[in-house]
Amino acid sequence: MACLVLLSLLWVGVTVSTVVDLQKRIIGGQTCGQNERRYHVKLLAYPDGDFHCGGSLISERWILTAAHCKYPDMYAVLGVHSGRKQVVQIKDPPVIFTDKDKNSNDRFHDLMLLKLPSSTNIRPVGFPDCKKRPVIKNMVQVAGYGATSENNKETSSTLQCAEMEVVDCEILRNILKTEEPEVYNRGLYEHWLCGQTQGVEICNGDSGGGVVYQNRIYGVISTSGVHRRACNDPAGFIDICHEPYFQWIKTTIAPPKKCQWCG
């Protein structure tokens, strides 16, 4: 049975939190079809290094991923699923969603945009239609690179796909409240979708990848449950239809307006 590795190194370089989330693998996936998920991106800390996160092309210049995937130097591998691999260095500073708490302190959310140095001709994932967002019991799709068996630590050479059922996030929050309070506290201000399916176990994996429903992206893989029983807890996805997230994404990736008075 195929495994989908979903790497989850929580908040590396992003926050003062000392919580390290579980690296997650989805057991019960399968090799994606040749025409599926061509917008999926591998993120590297070194140009010839192992991948540490996933991401999704949401326009010809922008990648959407998780903020905890941030490294001092970042490289994006484009077109790897189609066999035309291109390694591109991310030169512009990452853009991370933040807001303020009641004391006007910055709060980092697990959502990051990376700008490519030039446009790609790879077709991006469909933008969300938030009036038709997935609801509880709908099936969403996740993808990544991972081992092809539970005992195999090597990553797969092919992109692995799996489906997960949308579940009530209170299940995950109730687990985290007593056993992972720092992650729980972050979840009080972040907006999540959550997923869990029997037979698709999350144990070690590739954060930052897109959560897709009807060929449109609605979430970013972010967090998991408690380390010691990782295969039993739901996964948490950043819900990009949350209005502040959605507007931030649209504003950030919008092309600059041309100055009508400039020569």
N, C-alpha and C positions, 0 to 999 in steps of 0.2 A: 504494500500500500504506500502510495507516495506521501512524502512529507513536505510541508511548505514552511521554510524557515523564515520567521518574522523577527528580525533582530530588534531588541528593545533595550537599549542602553539609556536609562532614564536620565534626562536633563544634563547630559554631558556638556559642560561649558555654558549652561544657560541659567542655572539658578543655584542658590546656595544650599538647596536641599541635598541631604546626604543619601536620600533614598535611591537605590539602584533597582530599577524594575527588572523583572525576569526576561531573559532572552527567550523568545517564544518560537515554537515550531508548530505548524498546523499539520497534524497527521490525518490523512484521509483526503488529501488533495490529489490532483492528477496533472499531467503535463498539459499546459494550455495549448489550444489550437494555434496554428501558424498565424492566423489573422487576428487572434485575440491579444489584447493588452500590449499592442505595439508602442503605446505611450508610456509603458512602465520604464522607470529609470533606476539604475543602480547608482548608489552614492558611495564614494570612496574617500578615505582620508589621505591616500597616496595614489599617484597615477597608476602604479602597478600593484597596488595592495588588494587585500580581500575587501569585499563589499561589507558595509556596516549598516546600511539602511536602504529602503526603497523610496520611491517618489513617483509622481505622475506629472507628465507634461499636460498643463492646462491651457497653454497657448504656445505659439511658436517660439517664445522667448522665456517662458516661466515654468518652473517646477514647483509643485506643492508637496510638502513633506512635513514631518514632525520636527518641532524645534529641538528636541533632545538629540537629534541627529547632527547638530552643529559641531563642526571641528574647525580648528584654526585654518587649515587648508582643506578645500573640498573639490572633488572631481565628480563629474556626472558621466556615466556610461550610457550613451544613447544608442538606440537601434539594436541592442544586444539580442532581443528576441527575434528580430528579423534576420540576424546573421550579419548585419552590416554595422559592426560595433565601432563607435566613435567615442573616444575619451576626451572630455572637454573640462578645462579648469574653470571653476566658478571664481570670477575676479571681483565682482561687485559684492559688497557686504550683504550677508543674509538679512532678510526682513522678517522680524518675528512679531507676532501679535502680542501687544501688551495693553493693559488698562490700569486703572487705579483702584486701590481698596479705599475703605472709608477714611483712612488716615493719609490718603494721597500718595501711598507707596506704590511703585510699579508692581504689577502682577504679570508674570510671564505665562502665556498659554502655549500649549504644545502644538503650535502651528507656525510653519515657516515657509517663506517663498524664496526661491533661488533664481537669479536672473542669469540666463545664458549670455555669453559674449556676443553671439550672433544668432540669427534665426535658424531654426531647423525646419526641414520639410516633412518631418514626421507628424502625422495627424494627431492632435491632442485628444484627450478624453472629453466626452461631452460635458458641458457645464450643467450644474444641477438645475432642475425645475422644482423649486422648493414648494410649489403647490401640489406636487406629486411625490413628495419625499417618502422614503420607505417607513413603514409603521411596523409595530409588533406583529410577528409571525411572517412578515415578508422575508424573502431570502436575498441576501446581498453577496457579492462576490469579492474575494480578496485574492492577492497573488504575491509571489515572491520566489526567491531562489533558495533551495534548501536540500537537505539530505533526502535520499529516495527510500530510506528505511529508518526505523526508529533507532537502530544501533549504529547507523552510518553518520559520522560527524562531518564528512565532506559535503560541500555544497553541490547542488545539482547544476548540470550544464544547461538545463532547460528550465524555462519559467513554469512554475507550478501554480495551479489555480484551485480554489476551493470555494464552497458556498457556506454561509453561516446564516442562521435565523436571527432576526432582530428580536431582542428580548428586553424586558424592563430593566433599566439601569439600576433600579433600587436593589436588585439582587446583588450586583457587584458592589454598590456603595455600602450595603449592610455588612458585607464581608470585610471590606477595607476599613470600615469604621473602627473595628476593634483590633484588627490584625495588621493593618498598614495605615496608621493614622495620617502620616504625611501625604500619602497618595490620596487618601480620603479627603483631606483638607483642600488639596488642589482640585479635586472633583466637585467641591462645593461651588466653585466659581467657573470652572470650565463647563462647557456644554457637550454632552456625549450622546452618541448612539452606542448601543451595546449588542454584542452578538455571541451566540452559543448554539452549537449543534452537536447532538450525540453522534459519535463516529468521526467528527472533525475536531480533534483534540488540539489544544493550544499548549505547547510545552516549551518551545524555543524558537525565536523568529526574527522577522524582517519588518521593523517599524517604519512608519512613514509612507507605506504603500497606500494606494487608494482603495476605498470601500465603494464599490460600484453597484448601482441598481438601474436596470433597464438602460445600460450603456452610458450612464451619467454618473459622475463622481458625487458622492454625498458625505464621505467621511475620510479621515486619515487615521490609520492604525496607530494607537498611542500607548495603551497600557493594558495590564493584565491583572489577574487576581493575586493570591498569596503564593509565594514561591514554592512552598512545600506541597501544595496540592494544585499545581498550575494547570494540570489537564482537566480540572473539574470546574474552574471558575469562568465566568464570561469574560470577554475581551472588551475594552473600552476604546471607542473611536471618537475622534473630535468631529462634532456635527457641524459641517460647514454651512448648513442652512440656518444656523443661529444668526440672526440678522446682523449683529456687529461683525462677525467673521465674514459673512457673505459680502457685505459692503466693503470691508477692508480688502478682501481679495480683488474685487472688481476695481476698486480705486488704485490699488498697487500695480496691477498689471495693465491698466489702461495706458495706451500710448500718449505721450505728452501732447498737449494741445499746441497747435501751431499759432504763432503770434501774427495776427492779421496786420499789425503795424510795423513788423520787422521787415527790413529790406532783404 
